[in-house]
Amino acid sequence: MTSGPLAARWFRVIATFEAISWTALLIAMFLKWVVHAPHEGGVPVVGMVHGIGFVVYLVSTVWAGLALRWSPGNVLAGLAAGVPPFGTVVFERWMLRRGGLTTRSARSSSAAASPSRG
């Protein structure tokens, strides 16, 4: 079994988690700075969870890019998508529509690269 389907599945899960953690961090920052909630509105804890999610997203992007044979430009776009809020979900949906999260494109490009034995 190739790592392509697993990498695609994990990439999608981690991209969604990273967006959810961004939402939680934005809410925590609102509570801290606007509402002046006690305990800093949870920013230290939520910020750490989001930071870990961000790093895991970067690793999963590189893994998916290698396993699914994304172009270097797509890998860089995926890495950059981790910076703005909800960019990971936008990138994940874009790659899903383009077929970049299926192993079919990886198989067809490897079949095209190998010489035929006829």
Secondary structure, DSSP 8 states (H G I E B T S, - for coil): --SHHHHHHHHHHHHHHHHHHHHHHHHHHHIIIII--GGGGGHHHHHHHHHHHHHHHHHHHHHHHHHTT--HHHHHHHHHTTSSTTHHHHHHHHHHHHTTTSHHHHHHHHHHHS----
